[in-house]
Amino acid sequence: MSALLKVIKLMFLGKRDIIAAIICGFIAGISSVGLFAASGYLISKSALIPPFYTLIILTSAVKLLGLVKAGAKYGERLFSHRATFTILSNLRVAFFDKLTPLVPQVFHKYKSGDLLSRVVGDVESLQNFFLRVFYPPIVLLLVFISTIFFVSFYSIAIAFILFLGFLLTTILIPVLFTLRQVKIKRKVKNERGYLSTQVTEMMFGFRDLKLFQQLKMKETQVLIQSEAYINQQRAENINKISSQSFNGFMTFVVSWFVLAIGAYLVTNATLEGIYLAMLVMISLTVFEPAAPMAVFPIYMQESKDASKRLYDVVEDPDIQVDNALISTTKLPDQAPAIIFEDVQFTYRGDWRPTLPEVTLTIPVGSKTAIVGASGSGKSTLLQLILKLQQPQSGKVYWGSYDTSIVSDEEIWSKTKVVLQENHFFYGTIRDNLQLAGEQLTEEQMKNALNNVNLEHFSLNQQVLENGENLSGGEKQRLAIARAFLKEGNLWLLDEPTSSLDAITEHYIYQQLYEQAKQDTLLLISHRLQGLEKMDQIIVMDNGSIMEYGSYQELMTKQGYFYQMKTVEESLL
């Protein structure tokens, strides 16, 4: 099924408003034709001085048709716009539901600025699909068929001219302008994506740009990209207006032909003269619904491109998760063993394997440290456990459960995680701690703050966006406090104390060991101090396990770990 067909399927969730809009649109269109036809006939009939009651009937009909047109037009606007808002709402919800399971894999292939452009710009583009693509041709076809059928009773020749005008204004002219619009639109989409990326990078890197005095340079790049985007938008709008103007001009040309042929038919006594004004007025009015058709192919192509760009992301086979294999398995509420069995993993686009082939076991209730140089694959192991990444081959087990068939949410509900970079939301300390559980009491949260030496923090203290008013050490301790409050029997800690001083770090580790006494704990660390209490230490380099064992065993062996420890002590 094409992306646009999927949008149409979502669109028909609000089919009641769609049907009502089409009915009102047809009534408005046909009453407009009837209004002008009655007016033309009234003018001609008045010249013949008919009975007074005839004029009263015709005048009343004109007024009635005017009221019907106004009411139907109002209904058309009401139902069509309500249908559009419903469509956009359904589309956003459906897209978000499909996008959420793909995080964070989606960020490995698509830039955040490009994603933002698709989520905002392309969804907004699809608001034109119903109003300018799906709905107008149906109303136009109904109005034209009815009108041509009516006109054919008076003159087959004029009905044929109207039919030719219909083909000209709804198919030929729009297609010619669309061929040019397709090229322009592709450039507009690309320029918008580039601009979104530039603006996003400038916002996220604003501080670094200022520190390195490159802000002006980046601003210049953004302005140049903005100008390029504006120029493409200008070209796009000029082409749309040109299409509408030329289409409108051709409708008047058709009306002149109707007048000319009608006059000729009257002189040949083929057509009664009293109907000529009526037929000319019909030709002037029947093309009103054809005006939107001037831009129909343009918006059609725009809708195709927008829907394709959206579904290219959420249905990208490179980042799909096979939900068919996910079971409703519930993991036990106890400390698990974590087992890696011949696991291979390579980041997308990387020429070297991050984990060539890893096999290791973290026993139930054990305290395990993974150490090694930067880029050795330590953090990748945590991401594989949390299913933030998927191994290319091999298995990761949670006890006896294969994590590939366990839902992400089930694994996350059983883990206490502290990453290298932890996000803090705009709000209060309370708001950020309650991510661990909305049911937490104030006493529990205050105890957690005390356990990480943040007893001076108030639960009502303001936290700025991304914790900008917190120091690096305060962020780490707040993240650890959040982990203390969360339920789960597996601790995954990635450099949790790298920004802390030695005394605070020692105190935090004491609290951690106490809290995780009965749990399985996995600690990633560059520092080798304080690892004596670990049940086992795994040493990694270039994605491979170099050696493992207890602290004493590794020091006695005098291998890779011993050399790392010796170098660290010589630097302190």
N, C-alpha and C positions, 0 to 999 in steps of 0.2 A: 504494500500500500504506500503510495507516494505521501510526502509530508503534507501536501495541500489537502489530500483526501482525509488525513487525520485531523486537520484543522476543521474541515467540514463536518466530520463526525462529532467533534466537540461542539461545533456551532449548533447542531441540532438538539443539544441538551435544552436549549431555550426555543424549541420549535413553535410554541404557542405565539410568542411575540413575532417570530419570523412570518408565520402565516398571516397574522393580523396586519403586519406591515405591508405585505404583498397585496392583500385585499384592499387596504386603505389606499395604497399607491395606485392600484388599478382604477378604483373609484375616482380618485383625484384626477388621474390622467384622462379617463373617458368622459368625466363630467366637464373637464376643461375643453375638450374637443366639442362636446355637446353644447357648451355655453357659447363658443364662438360660432358654431354652426347655426344655432338658433338666432344669434345676433345678426349674422349675415343674411339669413332668410327673412328676419324681421325688417331689415333695411330694404331689401328688395320688395317685400310684400307691402310695406308702407308706401312705396312709390306708386303702387297700383290702387291706392285708396280703398282698402278692404273694409268690411264691416267692423264697427268699433270693438265688438266682442272678440274678433280675431286678434286684434292688437293687444287686448287685455290678456288673452290666453298666452300669446307669444311673450309678452313682457313678463308675465308671472313665471313662465318657464325659464326665462333668462335669470330672473332673480333667484328662483329655486335652485337652478344649477350652480349659481354663484355661491349660495350657502352650502350646498353639498360639497363643492370643490374645497371651500375653506375648511369645513369640518373634516373632510377626508385627508386634507393636507396636514392638518394638525395631528390626526391619528397616525398618519404615516411617519411623521417626525418623532412622535412619542414612542411608538412601538419599534421603529427601526433603531433609534438611538439606545433604547433600553435593551434591545437584543444585542447591540454592539457591546455595551458595557458588560452584559452577561457573558458574551463570547470571550472578551478579554479576561474577565475574572476566571472563567473555566480554563482558559489557555495558560494563564500564569500559574494556577494551582497545579495543573497537569504537568507543566514544564518543571516546576519546583519539585514535585513528587518524583519525577524521573531523574532530576539532576542531583538531588540530595544523596542517594546511594553511591554516586560516582565520585564524591569527595573523599579523599584528596586526589585520587588518580587523575581527575579531570584537569587539575592545575599543572600536571606534568606535561600535558600536550597543548593546552590553551592558555594564553596569557590572561591575567585577570582583567586587563582593560578590554580585551576582545570579548571575554565572557560578559562583561558589563554591557558592552555595546549590543550584544545579542539579546541579553535578558531585557534590557530597557528599549533599545532602538528597534529591534526586529519585532518584539511583541507589540510595540506601539504602531509599527507599520501595518500590522495585521488588523488594526481597527478599521482600515479602509476596505478590507476584504468584503464584508457584508454590505457596507454602504455604497461601494463603488464597483464591486465586481460581481457578487452573487445576486444581489437584489435588483439593480437597474435593468439587466437584460430581460428578466422575467416580466417585469411590469411593462417594459417597452414592447416586448413581443405580444403580450395580451392586448395592449392598447392599439398597436398597429394592425393586428389581425382583425380586431373588431372594427376599426376605422376603415380599412381597405374593403372589408366585406360590405360595410354601409355605403361607401362611395361607389362600389361596383354596380349598385342598383341605378345609379344616375349616369355613370360614364365608365366604361371599361378602360378607356384610354387614360383617363386621369388616375384611376386606381393603379394602372401599370406604372405611371410616372411616380406616384407615391411609393410604390414598391421599389423602383429603381433608387429613389432617394433614400429609402430605408437601407438598402444594400450599401449605398455610397457612404452614408453618414455613420453607419454602425459597424461596417467591416473594412472597406477599402481605405478610407482616410485614417482611422485609428491604427491600422496595421502599418501604414507607411511611416507614421510618426513613432510608432513603437520600436521599429527597427533601430532608429537612432537613440531612442530612450534606453534601450537595453544596455548599450555601451556606456551611456552616461551613468546609469544607475549602478553598474558594476564598479565604476570609479568612485561614486559616492559612498558605497558600502565600504570599499577598501580605505578611503580617506577617513571615514568615521571610525573604523577600527584602529587605524594608526593614531588618530587624535586621542581616542579613549586611552590607548596604551601610553601615549606621551603624558597625558594629564595624570593618569594613575601613578606612573613612575615619579612624576614631579611631586605629587602629594605625599607618597610614601617616603621619598628620598629627600624631602624638603630640608630637613636638618643637616644632612650630609652635604647637600649642595651648598648650603650657606657656609658650613665650616670649611669647605674646600674652595669657596668663592667661585662656584660655577653656576649660581642661581640665574644670573643674567643670560648665560649661554643657554641654559635649559629653557628659560622663558622665551628666548628668541626662537628656539626650535619649536616650541608649542605654538607660538604666534604664526610661524611659517606654515606649520601643519594646519592650523585653524584657517588661515587664508586659503590654502589649497582646498580644504573642505567646503568653505563658503563659495569659492568659485565653481566647484562642481555642483553645489546645490543651486546656484544661480542658473547654470546651464540647464539643469534639470527642470526648474520652474519655467524658464523661458520656453522650453520645448513643450511643456504641458499647456501653457497659455496659448502658444501658437497652434497647437492641435485643436483646442477648444474654439479659438477664433476662426480658423479655417472651416471647421465643421459648421459653426454658426453661419458663416458666409454661404456655404453650400445649401443650407436649408432655405435661404432666401432665393437662391438661384432656382431651386426646385419650385418654389412658390411662383416665381415669374413664369416658369414653364407651364405650370397649372393654369395661370391666368391666360397665357398666350393660346394654349391648346383649347382651353375652355371657351375663349372668345371665338376661336375658329369654329368650334363645334356649334356654338350658338348661331353664327352666321350661316352655317349649313343646315340649321334646324334639326341638328342631331341632339342638341341639349337645350332644354328650356332655359331662357335667360334668367328666370327668377332664381335658379339654383346656382348661378355662377358665383355670386358673392359668397354664398354658403360654402362652396367647394374651395374657394380661395382662402377663406377664413380657416377652414379645416386644415389646409396645407400649412398655414402659418402656425397652427397650434399643435398639430400631431407630432411635430419634431421636438417639442419641449422635452419629453422624456428621453430623446436621443442625445441631448446635450452631454449627459454624463458618459455616454459611450465614446466620446472623443478621447477620454483618458482611461477607458476600460482596459485596453491591453497593457497600458503603462502600469496601472495598479495591479493588474493580473500578474504581470511579470514580477513586480515588487513583492506581491504576496507569496509567489512561488519561491523567490529568493529568500525571503524572510523565514518562511516555514522550513525551507531546506536547511538554512543556517542553524535554526533552533534544533531541528531533529538530527542534524549532523553531529551535534554535541551529545545529546542524550542517547543516541543510538549508535555511537561510534563503537565498532567492534573491538577496538584496541583497549577501551577502558570499561567494557561491560563487565558486570558481575553476574554470574550464572545463578540467579535466584531459584531456579528450578531444583538445584541441589540442596538449597538451604532447608533444614528441617526445623521442627519446633522443639528441638532438644533443649532441656533445661539442665544447666550445669549444676553439680552439687554445691551446696554452701559449705565448702571446706577447702583447706589449702590444697592446690593442685600441684601435680608434677608437670613440667613443661618439657616436651621432647621435640627436638629437631631431627628429622630423619632424611638424610641426603638432600638437604634444601639448597637449591640454586636460585640466585636472584641477580638481575641486572637492571639498573635504572634505565628508563626509556631514553634512547639516544646516546647512552654511554657505550664506549667501545670496549670497556673492560668489565668483567663480571664483578659485582660488589661482593657476592658470596659465591665462590666457585663451587663448593660442595661442603655443607656444614652438617655435622651430626653431633649432637650433644644432649645431655639430660640434666635437668635441674630438678632434684628430688623434692618430694613433698615436704613442705615446712622448712626447706633449707634456706640459707642466706648465701647468695651467690653474687660475686662481683665479676664484671667483665671489664677488662682493662686493655689498653693498647693505644697506639698512635691515632691521631685524627685521620678519618677516612678508612679505618680498618674494618668497618662494618658493624660496629657495636650498636649504634642507634637503629640500624636497619633490622637487627634482631627484634627489638622492641616493636617496631612498626609491623613486622610480620606476625608477632603474637597478637597485636591489637587489630590485625587485618586492615591496617591502613595501607598496606601493600600486599600483593599476592605473589607467592613464589612461582617461578616459571616451572619448577619441578620439585619433587620432594613433598614431604608432609610436615605439618606442625601439629602436635597433639597437646590437648589440655587433658592430662591424665590419659584416659582411654578414648577420649573424644577427638575425632579429626576436626580441627577448627574450620576446615573448608566447607563443612556442612552445618556449622553452628552459626547462627545469626550474629552479626556484628554487635547488635544491642545486648545480646545475652553475654558476650565476652566483656563488653564495656561495663556492664552492671556488676561484674565480679572483680573488677580491677581498680586499684588505687594508683593513679598515674601522676607523675611529676616530670614534665618534659624540660628540655633546655630552654625553650621559649614558651611561656605560659601567658595566655591572653587574659586580660582583666577588663571588664566591661565598665562603661560609664555608669556611675551610680554610687552605692555605698559599700563599705566593707561587708555589711550584712548581705547585700545583694550578691556579692561575689562569693561569699562563703556558702550561701544557700544554693549554689549550683550543685553542691554535694547532696542536697536534699531539702525540699521546701518545709519539711516537718521539723527541722532542727530548732531546738530551743535556744534562747539567749545564753543560758548557762553552758550549753555544749559548745557554742561558738566562742564564748569567752575563754573556756578551758583550752580549746584548740589554739587560740592566740597566745595564751600563757605558755603552752608547750613549745612554742617556737620563738619565745622572747619578744612577742609583740603585744605584751600586756598593756602597753601605753596606747594602743589603738582603740578607738571607740568604734562600736558597730555602726554608728551613724556617720562616721567620718567619710567625707566625699572621696571618691576615686574618679580621676579624670579618664578620658578615653585612652584605652590601652595602658592604664596605670602610669600615665606620664608624671604624676606627682609622687610616685614611689621610687625609691632607689632600687638598684639591681638586687641587693640583698633582701630588701623588704618584699620584693616581688617573689623571690624564691621561698622565703619563709611563709608568705601568705599562700603560695601554691601548696606547700607542705601541709599547712593547717587545713587547707581544703581537702587534701588527701586523707588527713586524720579523720575528718568528719564523714567521709564517704564509706559506704558499705563495700565489702569485698575481701577476698582472702589471698589476692595476688598483688604484690607491690612492684611496680615498674618505675624505677627512678633513674632518670637520665641527667647526670651532672646536677643533682639537686642542690648542692652547696658550693658551687664553683665561685660564687660572688661573696661568700661569707669568710669572715676571719676565722683563725684556727680555734679560738676559744668557743665562739658561737657554733662553729661547725661540730666541735666535739660534743657540745650540749645537745644539738639537734639530733646527732646520730644516737645518742643515748635514748632520747625520746622515741626515735624511729625503731630502734631494736626492741624497746619495751612495748610499743604499740603493735609491732609485727612479730611478737614472740611466737605465736602459734601459726603464723602465716608463711607463705612462700614469698621471698623477697629477692628481687633481681636489681642490682645496682650497677650502673655504668659510670665509670669514673676515670679521669685522667690522673688524678692524684692517687698515690699508692699508700698514703698515710692512713692509719686507722682501719686497715683491712685485716688486721690480725683476728678479729672476731668472726670473719667470714668462714662458712663451712667449706666453700670452695672458691677458687679464683680461676677464671678462664682468661687466658692471654691470647689476644688476636692480633694479626698483622696481615694486611692486604686481603681481608675477608676469610682468612684461614685461622684455625685454632692452632697456636704454636705449642701450648702446653696448658695443663690444668692440674689443680690439686689444692690442698690447704696452704695457708701462708707458710707454715713451717716446712712443708714438703717442697714447695717451690724454692724457698731460700736455701734449703739443703741441697737441692738439685743443682743450684748455681747455673741455671740456664737463662732463658730470655727474660723472665720476670726478675731474676736476681740482677741482671745487667741494668734493667730499667730502674730498679730500686737504687742501685749504686749510683747511677747518673743523677737521679732525683736528689739523693742525699748530698751529693757533691755540689749541687746548685743551691741548696738551702743554707 
